[in-house]
Amino acid sequence: MIQIKQLTKVFDKQVVTDHLDLDIPEGKMTCIIGRSGEGKSVLLKQIIGLIKPTSGNIYIDGVDIVQLTEKEHDTIYEKCGYVFQFAALLDSLTIFENVGISLLENGRDRDEVRKIVIKKLEEVNLSKDILDKYPSELSGGMRKRVGLARTLIRNPKIVLYDEPTTGLDPITSRVVHELMAAMQEKLKITSIVISHDIEIFKYVDYIALLHEGKIRYFGPAATIWESTNPYIYQFIRGLPEGPIQTEKQQ
C-alpha cells in the first residue's frame, strides 16, 4: 500500500528524515515511535503530502506522490484520512457541521449528510444527541472520537493518526485505542499511528522506530518486548540517552 524510499527532508540545515526507507503493510495498523523531536509528525505529513520532501519517493498504490502536481494529488487525498493530534475541530461549527464539513462543502444535501454523520458518530460510539452541540461542550475523549468520525466520513483506504491520545487520561486513552482497533478490524484499512504511548503496542500490528532520521527497527508488535534491538530496548524501557545496550550486552 505505502512504500517509502530514500526519503529525505531538510529544514534549513536540520536533517529530519535521512534517506529513510519504510514499507507499510496493506490492511494493517503500523505505529511509528521515537523520542520527542525525532520528526515523526514530519514523516506523517510527508506521507500524506502536506509537506514536500527534499528528495526521495513515496509510493501509494504504486504511484509516486512526490512527482504529482497539486491537482493530481487530490486523488491521493481522497484515499487518505488524517486524525489530528488535538482533533482540530472548528469551535464555531456544530458537531454535525464539523463531521460533515467535507460533504457539505461539496454541495451535498444537508438532510442526506445528517444521516451519514449520524452513522459515522455511531461507529465511534457517539450518540446523535451531540449533533447540535459545539466542541467546547464535549470532553477531550469525545472530541477525539468526533475527529475520527470526520475522518471516516470519506471512507478512506488509509488513515493516519497523529498522537491520538495526547492529553487524555489512561482510561480514556484505552477507550480511544480500543476504538481505533475496532475500526481497523471492521474496515480493514491501512493505518499509521504516531504515538509515545507504549500501551498502543497492544492494539497495532507492527512497530517502526524512528531515530536520527532513519527507521532503526520494524517488526511485529506482538514480539516487541522480546526484541533485542538496542533502539527498541532503550525506548520501551525509558532508558536515558547514551551508549545503547541491551540486557544481553550488559
N, C-alpha and C positions, 0 to 999 in steps of 0.2 A: 504493500500500500504506500509506504513512505520510505524513500531511500535518500540518505544524506551523504554526499561525497565531498571530501576535502573542503568543508565549509569554513570560511574564514571571515571574521568581522572585526574591523579595526576602527575604533573611535579615537581620532587624533593619533596618538602613538600607543594607545592601550589596545592590546590584542584580547578580544573577548572569547571568540571561538577561533581555534588554531588548527586548520586543516582537519576538521572534525569529521569522522565517519560514524554513521549510525543507521541501522535498518530497523524500522518499526514494524512489528508483525501485524498483519491484517486481522481485524476482528478481535483483537486483544487489547488489554489495558497495560500500558507501559508507564512506569513512574521514573522521572528523571530527578535524581537527588544530587546534593552537593552543598558545600558551605555557602553562607551568605556572600554575595558579591562575586560568585563564580560565573554569572551570566546565564543562568537557567532561563529566566524570563526573556532575555535577548534571543536565546536559541529558539524558544517557543514562538516568539514574534517573527523570527526569520522563517520558520516552518510554514506559518500561515500567510506570510507575505507582507506583514505590517512593517517589517524592517528589511531592507535590501542588503544582502551580504556583500562584502568586499570582493569575494571570489568564492568559487565552489558551485555545487549543484544540489538542488533539492527536487527529487522526483516524486510526484504524486500521481498514482495510476500510470506511471511510465512517462509522464510529461514533466519536463524540467521547468518549474515555475519561475526560476530565476531569469529565464530567457523571454518570458511572456511580457507583452505590453500591458498597460494598466487595464485596457478594455478586455483583453484576453484573460486577465487574471480574475475577472468577475465569475467565470465558470468554476474556478477553484474555490472562491468564496462561497459559492452555492453548496459545495460539498462539505464545508467546514463550519463548525460552531466553536465559539470561544467563550469560556466562562471566566470572567474577570475576577481578580483577587478579592475585591470588595463588592462584588455583584454589579457595580456600575449602573445601578438603576437611576432613572431620571426622577428627581424628587417632585417635579411639578406635574408628573403624569400619574394616573391611577395604575394599579397593578394590571388591570386589563390592557391599558394603553402601553405599558412597559413590555408586557409579554407579547402583545400582538403588533408591536410597532412596525416590524418589517413588512407584515401583510397589509397593514393599514396604509403605509406609505406607498404601496403598490396599487392602491385603489380598491382593495377587496371590500366587499360589503361588510359593514360593522356587525350585523347580526350573524353572518357566517363566521366572521373572525371570532366573535364571542364564543361560539360553540367550540371552535378549535382551541381557544385559550382555556376554556373550562376543562377540556380533555387533557391538555398538557399540564394543567395545575393538578389534576387528579393523578397523573403519572408520577408527580413528585410529592404526592401525599399532602396536597393543599386543597382546601375547600373553595368552592365558588363564592363563598361568603366574603372573601377578601378582594373580589374583583374591583370594587369601587373604593377600596382603601388606598392610602398613599404609602410609599416605602417607609416613611418615618413612623408609621403606626405598627410596623412589624418588627419582630425580634430579628437579631442577626442571622440566626439559623433559617428563619423563614425567608429573609431577603436572599440568602444564598440559593434556596430552592426556587425562588421566583426567577433568579438569574439563570438557573439551569433550565427551567421551563421555557424561558425566552430563547435559549439556545436550541432547544429541541423542536421548537415550532416549525423550523425549516427542514426537519427530518434530515439532519446532516449525516454523512458517512463517516466523518472524522470529528471528534470533539476534543478540544484542548482545554485543560483546566490549569489556571494559574493560581497556585496556593489556595485551593478551595476551602480550607478550614482555618485560614488565618483569622485570628481574633475570636475564635469560638472556644467555648469550654469543652472539656474532654467528652462529655455526654453528647453534646450537640455535634461535635466533630465525628463521633461514631455514627450518629444518625445520617450525617451527610455522606460519609464513606459507604455506609450500607446502601444508601440511595444510589450512589454512583455505581456500585457493584450490581445492583438490581437492574439499573438501566442498561449496563453493559451486557448482562446476561439476556435481557429481553430483546434488545435491539441489535446485538452483535456488531456494534460499531467499532471503529478503531479509535482508541482513546490514548491521549498523552497527558500525564499529570505531572505538574511541578509541585514538589512538596518537601517540607522539612520534617514532617510528622511521620515517624517510623511506624506508627500504627497503620499507615496506608499499606504496608507490606502484606497485611492480612487479606487485602481486597484486590490487589493488582496481580497481573500475570508475570510481568518482567520488571527488572530494575536496571537502570542505567545510571552510572555515577559520572558526573562532570567535574573535572579537576584541572585547573590551569589550561582551560580551553579545549581539552580533549576528553573523549569518553574513555575512562580508565577501567570500567567494568560494565559488562552486560550479561545478565543471566536470569534464571527463574527466581521469582520472589519466594517460592516455596523452600528454597535451599539457601536463602541469603544468610541466615545466621550461622550456617556451617562453612561459609566461604572463607578461604584463606587469602583472598585478595587483600593486599595490605591497605589499599584505599578504603575498601568496604569495611574492613576490620576497625580501622581508626574512626570512620564516620559513625557507624551504628553504635559504637561503644562510647562515643562522645569524648574521645581522647584528644588532648591538646595537639596543636601543630608541632611538628618536629620530625625527626627521623621516623619513618613509617616501618613498623614491625608488627608481625602477627605473633600470637601466643607461641606458635611453634618455633619462631625465630628468636624468642627471648631466652 
